[in-house]
Amino acid sequence: MGSIFKPKMPPLPPVQPAPPPPSSEVSQEEKDAIAAEQAAVERKRRGRKSTILTSPLGVEEEAETENKTLLGS
């Protein structure tokens, strides 16, 4: 009765070896391109940093709240 409810499994196919990993050598041109991209990112980061007017603690100046407006006083 066991063979009726549990048919025999076919044999598994043979395991193929993994392909060799790609070489990690980078040509000089690719190194130059990567260095140029990193320099551009650093240059942009420095440019943006100069526009930030607050510190990590927030604005340190007093707010001007006593100005006259067109709608009142």
PQR file of N, CA, C, O and H, with PARSE charges and radii, in Angstrom:
ATOM      1  N   MET A   1       0.796  -1.183   0.000 -0.4000 1.5000
ATOM      2  CA  MET A   1       0.000   0.000   0.000 -0.0000 2.0000
ATOM      3  C   MET A   1       0.848   1.260   0.000  0.5500 1.7000
ATOM      4  O   MET A   1       0.370   2.312  -0.425 -0.5500 1.4000
ATOM      5  N   GLY A   2       2.056   1.192   0.449 -0.4000 1.5000
ATOM      6  CA  GLY A   2       2.903   2.367   0.527 -0.0000 2.0000
ATOM      7  C   GLY A   2       3.273   2.912  -0.840  0.5500 1.7000
ATOM      8  O   GLY A   2       3.438   4.122  -0.998 -0.5500 1.4000
ATOM      9  H   GLY A   2       2.444   0.337   0.794  0.4000 1.0000
ATOM     10  N   SER A   3       3.410   2.022  -1.850 -0.4000 1.5000
ATOM     11  CA  SER A   3       3.822   2.499  -3.168 -0.0000 2.0000
ATOM     12  C   SER A   3       2.677   3.175  -3.910  0.5500 1.7000
ATOM     13  O   SER A   3       2.933   3.936  -4.844 -0.5500 1.4000
ATOM     14  H   SER A   3       3.277   1.039  -1.721  0.4000 1.0000
ATOM     15  N   ILE A   4       1.460   2.936  -3.543 -0.4000 1.5000
ATOM     16  CA  ILE A   4       0.327   3.580  -4.207 -0.0000 2.0000
ATOM     17  C   ILE A   4       0.246   5.051  -3.792  0.5500 1.7000
ATOM     18  O   ILE A   4      -0.031   5.918  -4.620 -0.5500 1.4000
ATOM     19  H   ILE A   4       1.252   2.319  -2.785  0.4000 1.0000
ATOM     20  N   PHE A   5       0.488   5.327  -2.515 -0.4000 1.5000
ATOM     21  CA  PHE A   5       0.347   6.679  -2.019 -0.0000 2.0000
ATOM     22  C   PHE A   5       1.627   7.504  -2.099  0.5500 1.7000
ATOM     23  O   PHE A   5       1.564   8.732  -2.036 -0.5500 1.4000
ATOM     24  H   PHE A   5       0.713   4.622  -1.842  0.4000 1.0000
ATOM     25  N   LYS A   6       2.777   6.868  -2.237 -0.4000 1.5000
ATOM     26  CA  LYS A   6       4.055   7.569  -2.312 -0.0000 2.0000
ATOM     27  C   LYS A   6       4.816   7.063  -3.537  0.5500 1.7000
ATOM     28  O   LYS A   6       5.587   6.108  -3.440 -0.5500 1.4000
ATOM     29  H   LYS A   6       2.828   5.871  -2.289  0.4000 1.0000
ATOM     30  N   PRO A   7       4.601   7.702  -4.692 -0.5600 1.5000
ATOM     31  CA  PRO A   7       5.336   7.243  -5.882  0.2800 2.0000
ATOM     32  C   PRO A   7       6.819   7.597  -5.755  0.5500 1.7000
ATOM     33  O   PRO A   7       7.196   8.527  -5.042 -0.5500 1.4000
ATOM     34  N   LYS A   8       7.642   6.835  -6.462 -0.4000 1.5000
ATOM     35  CA  LYS A   8       9.079   7.071  -6.417 -0.0000 2.0000
ATOM     36  C   LYS A   8       9.405   8.389  -7.112  0.5500 1.7000
ATOM     37  O   LYS A   8       8.852   8.706  -8.165 -0.5500 1.4000
ATOM     38  H   LYS A   8       7.336   6.080  -7.042  0.4000 1.0000
ATOM     39  N   MET A   9      10.321   9.157  -6.498 -0.4000 1.5000
ATOM     40  CA  MET A   9      10.752  10.433  -7.068 -0.0000 2.0000
ATOM     41  C   MET A   9      11.801  10.170  -8.149  0.5500 1.7000
ATOM     42  O   MET A   9      12.647   9.291  -7.989 -0.5500 1.4000
ATOM     43  H   MET A   9      10.771   8.899  -5.642  0.4000 1.0000
ATOM     44  N   PRO A  10      11.751  10.922  -9.241 -0.5600 1.5000
ATOM     45  CA  PRO A  10      12.794  10.748 -10.257  0.2800 2.0000
ATOM     46  C   PRO A  10      14.129  11.267  -9.710  0.5500 1.7000
ATOM     47  O   PRO A  10      14.145  12.110  -8.813 -0.5500 1.4000
ATOM     48  N   PRO A  11      15.238  10.769 -10.243 -0.5600 1.5000
ATOM     49  CA  PRO A  11      16.549  11.219  -9.745  0.2800 2.0000
ATOM     50  C   PRO A  11      16.768  12.700 -10.089  0.5500 1.7000
ATOM     51  O   PRO A  11      16.335  13.172 -11.140 -0.5500 1.4000
ATOM     52  N   LEU A  12      17.447  13.423  -9.189 -0.4000 1.5000
ATOM     53  CA  LEU A  12      17.735  14.837  -9.401 -0.0000 2.0000
ATOM     54  C   LEU A  12      18.798  15.007 -10.481  0.5500 1.7000
ATOM     55  O   LEU A  12      19.684  14.163 -10.615 -0.5500 1.4000
ATOM     56  H   LEU A  12      17.799  13.039  -8.335  0.4000 1.0000
ATOM     57  N   PRO A  13      18.717  16.091 -11.253 -0.5600 1.5000
ATOM     58  CA  PRO A  13      19.763  16.326 -12.263  0.2800 2.0000
ATOM     59  C   PRO A  13      21.090  16.624 -11.574  0.5500 1.7000
ATOM     60  O   PRO A  13      21.094  17.074 -10.428 -0.5500 1.4000
ATOM     61  N   PRO A  14      22.221  16.382 -12.250 -0.5600 1.5000
ATOM     62  CA  PRO A  14      23.531  16.639 -11.634  0.2800 2.0000
ATOM     63  C   PRO A  14      23.733  18.144 -11.398  0.5500 1.7000
ATOM     64  O   PRO A  14      23.262  18.976 -12.174 -0.5500 1.4000
ATOM     65  N   VAL A  15      24.426  18.464 -10.337 -0.4000 1.5000
ATOM     66  CA  VAL A  15      24.689  19.852  -9.968 -0.0000 2.0000
ATOM     67  C   VAL A  15      25.820  20.397 -10.841  0.5500 1.7000
ATOM     68  O   VAL A  15      26.874  19.772 -10.963 -0.5500 1.4000
ATOM     69  H   VAL A  15      24.808  17.789  -9.706  0.4000 1.0000
ATOM     70  N   GLN A  16      25.595  21.563 -11.444 -0.4000 1.5000
ATOM     71  CA  GLN A  16      26.636  22.183 -12.271 -0.0000 2.0000
ATOM     72  C   GLN A  16      27.499  23.076 -11.393  0.5500 1.7000
ATOM     73  O   GLN A  16      26.985  23.707 -10.469 -0.5500 1.4000
ATOM     74  H   GLN A  16      24.738  22.070 -11.345  0.4000 1.0000
ATOM     75  N   PRO A  17      28.798  23.144 -11.660 -0.5600 1.5000
ATOM     76  CA  PRO A  17      29.666  24.011 -10.856  0.2800 2.0000
ATOM     77  C   PRO A  17      29.338  25.484 -11.121  0.5500 1.7000
ATOM     78  O   PRO A  17      28.885  25.848 -12.206 -0.5500 1.4000
ATOM     79  N   ALA A  18      29.575  26.312 -10.116 -0.4000 1.5000
ATOM     80  CA  ALA A  18      29.300  27.739 -10.244 -0.0000 2.0000
ATOM     81  C   ALA A  18      30.280  28.370 -11.234  0.5500 1.7000
ATOM     82  O   ALA A  18      31.438  27.956 -11.300 -0.5500 1.4000
ATOM     83  H   ALA A  18      29.943  26.016  -9.235  0.4000 1.0000
ATOM     84  N   PRO A  19      29.830  29.371 -12.007 -0.5600 1.5000
ATOM     85  CA  PRO A  19      30.754  30.023 -12.945  0.2800 2.0000
ATOM     86  C   PRO A  19      31.809  30.823 -12.176  0.5500 1.7000
ATOM     87  O   PRO A  19      31.547  31.255 -11.053 -0.5500 1.4000
ATOM     88  N   PRO A  20      32.970  31.023 -12.746 -0.5600 1.5000
ATOM     89  CA  PRO A  20      34.017  31.776 -12.038  0.2800 2.0000
ATOM     90  C   PRO A  20      33.581  33.236 -11.860  0.5500 1.7000
ATOM     91  O   PRO A  20      32.897  33.779 -12.727 -0.5500 1.4000
ATOM     92  N   PRO A  21      33.961  33.869 -10.764 -0.5600 1.5000
ATOM     93  CA  PRO A  21      33.574  35.265 -10.544  0.2800 2.0000
ATOM     94  C   PRO A  21      34.259  36.181 -11.568  0.5500 1.7000
ATOM     95  O   PRO A  21      35.355  35.881 -12.039 -0.5500 1.4000
ATOM     96  N   PRO A  22      33.604  37.298 -11.906 -0.5600 1.5000
ATOM     97  CA  PRO A  22      34.226  38.212 -12.871  0.2800 2.0000
ATOM     98  C   PRO A  22      35.473  38.844 -12.266  0.5500 1.7000
ATOM     99  O   PRO A  22      35.587  38.981 -11.048 -0.5500 1.4000
ATOM    100  N   SER A  23      36.393  39.221 -13.122 -0.4000 1.5000
ATOM    101  CA  SER A  23      37.630  39.816 -12.633 -0.0000 2.0000
ATOM    102  C   SER A  23      37.338  41.199 -12.063  0.5500 1.7000
ATOM    103  O   SER A  23      36.495  41.929 -12.584 -0.5500 1.4000
ATOM    104  H   SER A  23      36.301  39.110 -14.112  0.4000 1.0000
ATOM    105  N   SER A  24      38.040  41.555 -10.990 -0.4000 1.5000
ATOM    106  CA  SER A  24      37.801  42.824 -10.321 -0.0000 2.0000
ATOM    107  C   SER A  24      38.787  43.900 -10.761  0.5500 1.7000
ATOM    108  O   SER A  24      38.882  44.950 -10.126 -0.5500 1.4000
ATOM    109  H   SER A  24      38.725  40.962 -10.566  0.4000 1.0000
ATOM    110  N   GLU A  25      39.505  43.653 -11.822 -0.4000 1.5000
ATOM    111  CA  GLU A  25      40.465  44.636 -12.304 -0.0000 2.0000
ATOM    112  C   GLU A  25      39.726  45.769 -13.007  0.5500 1.7000
ATOM    113  O   GLU A  25      38.815  45.533 -13.801 -0.5500 1.4000
ATOM    114  H   GLU A  25      39.427  42.800 -12.338  0.4000 1.0000
ATOM    115  N   VAL A  26      40.127  46.999 -12.706 -0.4000 1.5000
ATOM    116  CA  VAL A  26      39.511  48.179 -13.291 -0.0000 2.0000
ATOM    117  C   VAL A  26      40.587  48.895 -14.100  0.5500 1.7000
ATOM    118  O   VAL A  26      41.712  49.081 -13.636 -0.5500 1.4000
ATOM    119  H   VAL A  26      40.867  47.191 -12.061  0.4000 1.0000
ATOM    120  N   SER A  27      40.222  49.294 -15.319 -0.4000 1.5000
ATOM    121  CA  SER A  27      41.208  49.970 -16.157 -0.0000 2.0000
ATOM    122  C   SER A  27      41.464  51.376 -15.632  0.5500 1.7000
ATOM    123  O   SER A  27      40.695  51.893 -14.822 -0.5500 1.4000
ATOM    124  H   SER A  27      39.308  49.144 -15.696  0.4000 1.0000
ATOM    125  N   GLN A  28      42.536  51.984 -16.090 -0.4000 1.5000
ATOM    126  CA  GLN A  28      42.904  53.330 -15.647 -0.0000 2.0000
ATOM    127  C   GLN A  28      41.839  54.345 -16.063  0.5500 1.7000
ATOM    128  O   GLN A  28      41.575  55.294 -15.324 -0.5500 1.4000
ATOM    129  H   GLN A  28      43.161  51.564 -16.748  0.4000 1.0000
ATOM    130  N   GLU A  29      41.227  54.161 -17.230 -0.4000 1.5000
ATOM    131  CA  GLU A  29      40.185  55.084 -17.684 -0.0000 2.0000
ATOM    132  C   GLU A  29      38.974  55.037 -16.747  0.5500 1.7000
ATOM    133  O   GLU A  29      38.402  56.075 -16.416 -0.5500 1.4000
ATOM    134  H   GLU A  29      41.441  53.390 -17.830  0.4000 1.0000
ATOM    135  N   GLU A  30      38.588  53.833 -16.324 -0.4000 1.5000
ATOM    136  CA  GLU A  30      37.461  53.702 -15.412 -0.0000 2.0000
ATOM    137  C   GLU A  30      37.791  54.312 -14.053  0.5500 1.7000
ATOM    138  O   GLU A  30      36.926  54.929 -13.430 -0.5500 1.4000
ATOM    139  H   GLU A  30      39.053  52.990 -16.593  0.4000 1.0000
ATOM    140  N   LYS A  31      39.035  54.148 -13.582 -0.4000 1.5000
ATOM    141  CA  LYS A  31      39.455  54.756 -12.324 -0.0000 2.0000
ATOM    142  C   LYS A  31      39.374  56.273 -12.414  0.5500 1.7000
ATOM    143  O   LYS A  31      38.927  56.928 -11.472 -0.5500 1.4000
ATOM    144  H   LYS A  31      39.737  53.647 -14.087  0.4000 1.0000
ATOM    145  N   ASP A  32      39.806  56.841 -13.549 -0.4000 1.5000
ATOM    146  CA  ASP A  32      39.744  58.293 -13.734 -0.0000 2.0000
ATOM    147  C   ASP A  32      38.304  58.785 -13.745  0.5500 1.7000
ATOM    148  O   ASP A  32      38.006  59.835 -13.177 -0.5500 1.4000
ATOM    149  H   ASP A  32      40.168  56.309 -14.315  0.4000 1.0000
ATOM    150  N   ALA A  33      37.398  58.033 -14.390 -0.4000 1.5000
ATOM    151  CA  ALA A  33      35.994  58.426 -14.453 -0.0000 2.0000
ATOM    152  C   ALA A  33      35.362  58.392 -13.058  0.5500 1.7000
ATOM    153  O   ALA A  33      34.594  59.285 -12.699 -0.5500 1.4000
ATOM    154  H   ALA A  33      37.639  57.179 -14.851  0.4000 1.0000
ATOM    155  N   ILE A  34      35.685  57.372 -12.285 -0.4000 1.5000
ATOM    156  CA  ILE A  34      35.147  57.260 -10.920 -0.0000 2.0000
ATOM    157  C   ILE A  34      35.661  58.406 -10.057  0.5500 1.7000
ATOM    158  O   ILE A  34      34.899  58.990  -9.286 -0.5500 1.4000
ATOM    159  H   ILE A  34      36.309  56.647 -12.576  0.4000 1.0000
ATOM    160  N   ALA A  35      36.944  58.732 -10.180 -0.4000 1.5000
ATOM    161  CA  ALA A  35      37.519  59.836  -9.400 -0.0000 2.0000
ATOM    162  C   ALA A  35      36.876  61.168  -9.784  0.5500 1.7000
ATOM    163  O   ALA A  35      36.642  62.008  -8.915 -0.5500 1.4000
ATOM    164  H   ALA A  35      37.563  58.258 -10.806  0.4000 1.0000
ATOM    165  N   ALA A  36      36.586  61.374 -11.072 -0.4000 1.5000
ATOM    166  CA  ALA A  36      35.947  62.619 -11.514 -0.0000 2.0000
ATOM    167  C   ALA A  36      34.531  62.726 -10.955  0.5500 1.7000
ATOM    168  O   ALA A  36      34.117  63.808 -10.540 -0.5500 1.4000
ATOM    169  H   ALA A  36      36.776  60.691 -11.778  0.4000 1.0000
ATOM    170  N   GLU A  37      33.787  61.631 -10.938 -0.4000 1.5000
ATOM    171  CA  GLU A  37      32.434  61.636 -10.382 -0.0000 2.0000
ATOM    172  C   GLU A  37      32.454  61.959  -8.887  0.5500 1.7000
ATOM    173  O   GLU A  37      31.635  62.746  -8.412 -0.5500 1.4000
ATOM    174  H   GLU A  37      34.123  60.752 -11.276  0.4000 1.0000
ATOM    175  N   GLN A  38      33.381  61.359  -8.150 -0.4000 1.5000
ATOM    176  CA  GLN A  38      33.470  61.615  -6.719 -0.0000 2.0000
ATOM    177  C   GLN A  38      33.855  63.063  -6.447  0.5500 1.7000
ATOM    178  O   GLN A  38      33.345  63.669  -5.504 -0.5500 1.4000
ATOM    179  H   GLN A  38      34.046  60.719  -8.536  0.4000 1.0000
ATOM    180  N   ALA A  39      34.753  63.632  -7.265 -0.4000 1.5000
ATOM    181  CA  ALA A  39      35.139  65.029  -7.093 -0.0000 2.0000
ATOM    182  C   ALA A  39      33.952  65.947  -7.352  0.5500 1.7000
ATOM    183  O   ALA A  39      33.782  66.943  -6.650 -0.5500 1.4000
ATOM    184  H   ALA A  39      35.167  63.140  -8.032  0.4000 1.0000
ATOM    185  N   ALA A  40      33.125  65.627  -8.353 -0.4000 1.5000
ATOM    186  CA  ALA A  40      31.947  66.445  -8.651 -0.0000 2.0000
ATOM    187  C   ALA A  40      30.952  66.391  -7.500  0.5500 1.7000
ATOM    188  O   ALA A  40      30.363  67.413  -7.147 -0.5500 1.4000
ATOM    189  H   ALA A  40      33.264  64.817  -8.923  0.4000 1.0000
ATOM    190  N   VAL A  41      30.758  65.222  -6.913 -0.4000 1.5000
ATOM    191  CA  VAL A  41      29.836  65.085  -5.786 -0.0000 2.0000
ATOM    192  C   VAL A  41      30.331  65.904  -4.601  0.5500 1.7000
ATOM    193  O   VAL A  41      29.538  66.590  -3.956 -0.5500 1.4000
ATOM    194  H   VAL A  41      31.236  64.392  -7.200  0.4000 1.0000
ATOM    195  N   GLU A  42      31.625  65.845  -4.303 -0.4000 1.5000
ATOM    196  CA  GLU A  42      32.177  66.619  -3.190 -0.0000 2.0000
ATOM    197  C   GLU A  42      32.043  68.118  -3.443  0.5500 1.7000
ATOM    198  O   GLU A  42      31.749  68.881  -2.523 -0.5500 1.4000
ATOM    199  H   GLU A  42      32.269  65.287  -4.827  0.4000 1.0000
ATOM    200  N   ARG A  43      32.252  68.532  -4.663 -0.4000 1.5000
ATOM    201  CA  ARG A  43      32.142  69.949  -5.020 -0.0000 2.0000
ATOM    202  C   ARG A  43      30.702  70.428  -4.827  0.5500 1.7000
ATOM    203  O   ARG A  43      30.479  71.517  -4.299 -0.5500 1.4000
ATOM    204  H   ARG A  43      32.491  67.913  -5.411  0.4000 1.0000
ATOM    205  N   LYS A  44      29.734  69.632  -5.246 -0.4000 1.5000
ATOM    206  CA  LYS A  44      28.335  69.994  -5.069 -0.0000 2.0000
ATOM    207  C   LYS A  44      27.968  70.025  -3.586  0.5500 1.7000
ATOM    208  O   LYS A  44      27.211  70.894  -3.154 -0.5500 1.4000
ATOM    209  H   LYS A  44      29.916  68.747  -5.675  0.4000 1.0000
ATOM    210  N   ARG A  45      28.493  69.094  -2.817 -0.4000 1.5000
ATOM    211  CA  ARG A  45      28.184  69.031  -1.391 -0.0000 2.0000
ATOM    212  C   ARG A  45      28.700  70.285  -0.685  0.5500 1.7000
ATOM    213  O   ARG A  45      28.010  70.845   0.166 -0.5500 1.4000
ATOM    214  H   ARG A  45      29.108  68.388  -3.168  0.4000 1.0000
ATOM    215  N   ARG A  46      29.913  70.726  -1.036 -0.4000 1.5000
ATOM    216  CA  ARG A  46      30.457  71.933  -0.428 -0.0000 2.0000
ATOM    217  C   ARG A  46      29.644  73.153  -0.821  0.5500 1.7000
ATOM    218  O   ARG A  46      29.458  74.054  -0.004 -0.5500 1.4000
ATOM    219  H   ARG A  46      30.474  70.271  -1.727  0.4000 1.0000
ATOM    220  N   GLY A  47      29.150  73.204  -2.063 -0.4000 1.5000
ATOM    221  CA  GLY A  47      28.353  74.334  -2.521 -0.0000 2.0000
ATOM    222  C   GLY A  47      27.027  74.430  -1.794  0.5500 1.7000
ATOM    223  O   GLY A  47      26.591  75.532  -1.459 -0.5500 1.4000
ATOM    224  H   GLY A  47      29.300  72.472  -2.727  0.4000 1.0000
ATOM    225  N   ARG A  48      26.386  73.325  -1.543 -0.4000 1.5000
ATOM    226  CA  ARG A  48      25.110  73.311  -0.835 -0.0000 2.0000
ATOM    227  C   ARG A  48      25.286  73.645   0.641  0.5500 1.7000
ATOM    228  O   ARG A  48      24.417  74.271   1.247 -0.5500 1.4000
ATOM    229  H   ARG A  48      26.740  72.430  -1.815  0.4000 1.0000
ATOM    230  N   LYS A  49      26.399  73.231   1.213 -0.4000 1.5000
ATOM    231  CA  LYS A  49      26.622  73.427   2.632 -0.0000 2.0000
ATOM    232  C   LYS A  49      26.719  74.912   2.983  0.5500 1.7000
ATOM    233  O   LYS A  49      26.350  75.306   4.090 -0.5500 1.4000
ATOM    234  H   LYS A  49      27.106  72.722   0.721  0.4000 1.0000
ATOM    235  N   SER A  50      27.203  75.732   2.070 -0.4000 1.5000
ATOM    236  CA  SER A  50      27.352  77.152   2.361 -0.0000 2.0000
ATOM    237  C   SER A  50      26.014  77.875   2.390  0.5500 1.7000
ATOM    238  O   SER A  50      25.949  78.998   2.889 -0.5500 1.4000
ATOM    239  H   SER A  50      27.503  75.413   1.170  0.4000 1.0000
ATOM    240  N   THR A  51      24.945  77.276   1.876 -0.4000 1.5000
ATOM    241  CA  THR A  51      23.637  77.932   1.878 -0.0000 2.0000
ATOM    242  C   THR A  51      22.832  77.639   3.134  0.5500 1.7000
ATOM    243  O   THR A  51      21.786  78.253   3.346 -0.5500 1.4000
ATOM    244  H   THR A  51      24.998  76.364   1.471  0.4000 1.0000
ATOM    245  N   ILE A  52      23.283  76.729   3.961 -0.4000 1.5000
ATOM    246  CA  ILE A  52      22.565  76.400   5.186 -0.0000 2.0000
ATOM    247  C   ILE A  52      22.867  77.474   6.221  0.5500 1.7000
ATOM    248  O   ILE A  52      24.030  77.703   6.555 -0.5500 1.4000
ATOM    249  H   ILE A  52      24.132  76.230   3.789  0.4000 1.0000
ATOM    250  N   LEU A  53      21.834  78.132   6.731 -0.4000 1.5000
ATOM    251  CA  LEU A  53      22.019  79.263   7.627 -0.0000 2.0000
ATOM    252  C   LEU A  53      21.758  78.930   9.090  0.5500 1.7000
ATOM    253  O   LEU A  53      21.901  79.802   9.948 -0.5500 1.4000
ATOM    254  H   LEU A  53      20.890  77.946   6.460  0.4000 1.0000
ATOM    255  N   THR A  54      21.387  77.716   9.392 -0.4000 1.5000
ATOM    256  CA  THR A  54      21.122  77.353  10.775 -0.0000 2.0000
ATOM    257  C   THR A  54      22.118  76.305  11.239  0.5500 1.7000
ATOM    258  O   THR A  54      22.779  75.642  10.439 -0.5500 1.4000
ATOM    259  H   THR A  54      21.271  77.009   8.695  0.4000 1.0000
ATOM    260  N   SER A  55      22.204  76.178  12.552 -0.4000 1.5000
ATOM    261  CA  SER A  55      23.056  75.149  13.132 -0.0000 2.0000
ATOM    262  C   SER A  55      22.191  73.929  13.436  0.5500 1.7000
ATOM    263  O   SER A  55      20.973  73.985  13.267 -0.5500 1.4000
ATOM    264  H   SER A  55      21.667  76.716  13.202  0.4000 1.0000
ATOM    265  N   PRO A  56      22.793  72.832  13.879 -0.5600 1.5000
ATOM    266  CA  PRO A  56      21.975  71.681  14.258  0.2800 2.0000
ATOM    267  C   PRO A  56      21.034  71.986  15.421  0.5500 1.7000
ATOM    268  O   PRO A  56      20.064  71.258  15.630 -0.5500 1.4000
ATOM    269  N   LEU A  57      21.302  73.045  16.178 -0.4000 1.5000
ATOM    270  CA  LEU A  57      20.449  73.401  17.309 -0.0000 2.0000
ATOM    271  C   LEU A  57      19.284  74.297  16.897  0.5500 1.7000
ATOM    272  O   LEU A  57      18.404  74.572  17.712 -0.5500 1.4000
ATOM    273  H   LEU A  57      22.090  73.637  16.008  0.4000 1.0000
ATOM    274  N   GLY A  58      19.264  74.755  15.651 -0.4000 1.5000
ATOM    275  CA  GLY A  58      18.181  75.609  15.179 -0.0000 2.0000
ATOM    276  C   GLY A  58      18.641  77.037  14.994  0.5500 1.7000
ATOM    277  O   GLY A  58      19.835  77.328  15.068 -0.5500 1.4000
ATOM    278  H   GLY A  58      19.980  74.532  14.989  0.4000 1.0000
ATOM    279  N   VAL A  59      17.701  77.922  14.754 -0.4000 1.5000
ATOM    280  CA  VAL A  59      18.001  79.332  14.557 -0.0000 2.0000
ATOM    281  C   VAL A  59      18.391  79.937  15.901  0.5500 1.7000
ATOM    282  O   VAL A  59      17.694  79.745  16.897 -0.5500 1.4000
ATOM    283  H   VAL A  59      16.731  77.686  14.694  0.4000 1.0000
ATOM    284  N   GLU A  60      19.502  80.666  15.929 -0.4000 1.5000
ATOM    285  CA  GLU A  60      19.985  81.229  17.181 -0.0000 2.0000
ATOM    286  C   GLU A  60      19.630  82.705  17.336  0.5500 1.7000
ATOM    287  O   GLU A  60      19.867  83.267  18.405 -0.5500 1.4000
ATOM    288  H   GLU A  60      20.068  80.823  15.120  0.4000 1.0000
ATOM    289  N   GLU A  61      19.078  83.349  16.327 -0.4000 1.5000
ATOM    290  CA  GLU A  61      18.733  84.763  16.386 -0.0000 2.0000
ATOM    291  C   GLU A  61      17.308  84.926  16.895  0.5500 1.7000
ATOM    292  O   GLU A  61      16.492  84.010  16.799 -0.5500 1.4000
ATOM    293  H   GLU A  61      18.885  82.893  15.459  0.4000 1.0000
ATOM    294  N   GLU A  62      17.019  86.111  17.438 -0.4000 1.5000
ATOM    295  CA  GLU A  62      15.672  86.415  17.891 -0.0000 2.0000
ATOM    296  C   GLU A  62      14.774  86.675  16.681  0.5500 1.7000
ATOM    297  O   GLU A  62      15.214  87.251  15.686 -0.5500 1.4000
ATOM    298  H   GLU A  62      17.682  86.855  17.516  0.4000 1.0000
ATOM    299  N   ALA A  63      13.535  86.254  16.772 -0.4000 1.5000
ATOM    300  CA  ALA A  63      12.581  86.464  15.695 -0.0000 2.0000
ATOM    301  C   ALA A  63      12.031  87.887  15.768  0.5500 1.7000
ATOM    302  O   ALA A  63      11.790  88.407  16.857 -0.5500 1.4000
ATOM    303  H   ALA A  63      13.178  85.786  17.581  0.4000 1.0000
ATOM    304  N   GLU A  64      11.837  88.509  14.620 -0.4000 1.5000
ATOM    305  CA  GLU A  64      11.261  89.854  14.561 -0.0000 2.0000
ATOM    306  C   GLU A  64       9.745  89.711  14.527  0.5500 1.7000
ATOM    307  O   GLU A  64       9.173  89.332  13.506 -0.5500 1.4000
ATOM    308  H   GLU A  64      12.033  88.087  13.735  0.4000 1.0000
ATOM    309  N   THR A  65       9.101  90.015  15.645 -0.4000 1.5000
ATOM    310  CA  THR A  65       7.658  89.842  15.724 -0.0000 2.0000
ATOM    311  C   THR A  65       6.916  91.161  15.873  0.5500 1.7000
ATOM    312  O   THR A  65       5.685  91.149  15.913 -0.5500 1.4000
ATOM    313  H   THR A  65       9.566  90.323  16.475  0.4000 1.0000
ATOM    314  N   GLU A  66       7.594  92.291  15.956 -0.4000 1.5000
ATOM    315  CA  GLU A  66       6.961  93.588  16.195 -0.0000 2.0000
ATOM    316  C   GLU A  66       6.834  94.436  14.943  0.5500 1.7000
ATOM    317  O   GLU A  66       6.656  95.647  15.070 -0.5500 1.4000
ATOM    318  H   GLU A  66       8.593  92.302  15.923  0.4000 1.0000
ATOM    319  N   ASN A  67       6.912  93.890  13.766 -0.4000 1.5000
ATOM    320  CA  ASN A  67       6.786  94.667  12.529 -0.0000 2.0000
ATOM    321  C   ASN A  67       5.335  94.998  12.241  0.5500 1.7000
ATOM    322  O   ASN A  67       4.448  94.199  12.540 -0.5500 1.4000
ATOM    323  H   ASN A  67       7.056  92.906  13.663  0.4000 1.0000
ATOM    324  N   LYS A  68       5.078  96.168  11.663 -0.4000 1.5000
ATOM    325  CA  LYS A  68       3.733  96.521  11.251 -0.0000 2.0000
ATOM    326  C   LYS A  68       3.399  95.760   9.990  0.5500 1.7000
ATOM    327  O   LYS A  68       4.273  95.469   9.173 -0.5500 1.4000
ATOM    328  H   LYS A  68       5.799  96.817  11.420  0.4000 1.0000
ATOM    329  N   THR A  69       2.137  95.444   9.839 -0.4000 1.5000
ATOM    330  CA  THR A  69       1.672  94.768   8.640 -0.0000 2.0000
ATOM    331  C   THR A  69       0.639  95.639   7.945  0.5500 1.7000
ATOM    332  O   THR A  69       0.195  96.638   8.511 -0.5500 1.4000
ATOM    333  H   THR A  69       1.427  95.681  10.503  0.4000 1.0000
ATOM    334  N   LEU A  70       0.259  95.289   6.762 -0.4000 1.5000
ATOM    335  CA  LEU A  70      -0.731  96.039   6.018 -0.0000 2.0000
ATOM    336  C   LEU A  70      -2.148  95.804   6.548  0.5500 1.7000
ATOM    337  O   LEU A  70      -3.047  96.605   6.291 -0.5500 1.4000
ATOM    338  H   LEU A  70       0.619  94.477   6.302  0.4000 1.0000
ATOM    339  N   LEU A  71      -2.344  94.732   7.271 -0.4000 1.5000
ATOM    340  CA  LEU A  71      -3.696  94.392   7.706 -0.0000 2.0000
ATOM    341  C   LEU A  71      -4.046  94.879   9.088  0.5500 1.7000
ATOM    342  O   LEU A  71      -5.213  94.805   9.472 -0.5500 1.4000
ATOM    343  H   LEU A  71      -1.614  94.082   7.479  0.4000 1.0000
ATOM    344  N   GLY A  72      -3.109  95.369   9.845 -0.4000 1.5000
ATOM    345  CA  GLY A  72      -3.490  95.778  11.196 -0.0000 2.0000
ATOM    346  C   GLY A  72      -2.530  96.761  11.806  0.5500 1.7000
ATOM    347  O   GLY A  72      -1.461  97.017  11.253 -0.5500 1.4000
ATOM    348  H   GLY A  72      -2.161  95.429   9.533  0.4000 1.0000
ATOM    349  N   SER A  73      -2.895  97.308  12.928 -0.4000 1.5000
ATOM    350  CA  SER A  73      -2.220  98.311  13.737 -0.0000 2.0000
ATOM    351  C   SER A  73      -1.418  99.274  12.936  0.5500 1.7000
ATOM    352  O   SER A  73      -0.795 100.175  13.497 -0.5500 1.4000
ATOM    353  H   SER A  73      -3.764  97.100  13.377  0.4000 1.0000
TER
END
